[in-house]
Amino acid sequence: MGLLDRWIAMRFLGNFALIFSVMFLFGVSIDTILQLDSYIDASRMAVDAGRFSSLWTAVPVAVVDFNAPRVFQFFAYLLGLCSVAAAGFTVTQMVRTRELVAMLSAGVSLWRVGLAMVAVAVGLNLLQLINGELILPRLAPMLVRETESILQAGVRGFPVRLVQDINGTLILAQSFEPATETAQHFLVIERDERGGATRRIEARSATWNQERGGWTLVEGLASGRAAPANSGDASRANPNAARIDRSEAIDFVATDISPKSILARRFRGFAQLLSAPQIAELARDGGLDQGVATRIVGQRFAGACVNLLMLVICLPFFLLREPQKMLRPSVVCAVVSVTGLLGSLFVMTVPLPFLPATVGVFLPVALLMPIAAGRVGSLRT
């Protein structure tokens, strides 16, 4: 990469960082204003607990604690839009200062300007793939926090309402703490193929055991019903009299309902924050529909392609041989980019009944490729 290419790339990257920072700070400011009562309440509780000396110290820390991890999530959502905006600002500045005219006079193609920015955009999208596979999964418990969990390490405890595993077993808990992966007042109801209860397992608490693939119980007790050997007409006439109760101590329950599965069922966006292997494991265990899992994983790669294609489509709006007012191209570019990115996101997210999940996810890429090729051919340089 030559000196000119590096200069254009650094200018594009600087504009991208500036636009991203402004949009993120604007979003944080709006959220802080709307949720100010929640920040103050959480800060007051932290001050009462002795963690901070005053509200003036606690409130700024609460705002940073709740919003700082969202930088990576915000980067994933607005990478495409910020890339187009940064390209527009970069080329507009070059048009205003007649730098494009000087480059054309020296025999430099306008596409050399575009290629430098596309190269940086490719690096940013690769960075987003790393972000989605390594960083966001680690921050997932913090990113699904609600406002009442401000200044806490993760999601607050919540009750588990009759979750069904792959074998039809029902699991219920009065309270589940994601940070410690512990459930209080744990209840398991095992059922037969017809849905009838065969065994009931109760425990004062249960902790997830990843190695054994189940829950380790504290003070666990299993009680079931077994039919007697001579079960004839009398048992059919009076089923309760034909069964005898039995109880035994138990310290472990094997199930595919893991803490990640519980969080994915409670929080709609939790699965999107996991890595591809974690999503596949969640779908394999029955915690996520297979079609949804395919769309989430495919959307990461298709989304990167859509971001780059939209950048290529929008660049000719600004790469002009003659200086002119840039208001009209900027407005047209804004309409095209927002419509294209939101439309692509809608197609990639919503299941299409007439297409498999894999094809539906990459459908926007197939539609945008000929448009991008046409825009490349129409550029006068």
Order of alpha helices (4+ residues) and beta strands (2+ residues): alpha-alpha-alpha-alpha-alpha-alpha-alpha-beta-beta-beta-beta-beta-alpha-beta-alpha-alpha-alpha-alpha-alpha-alpha
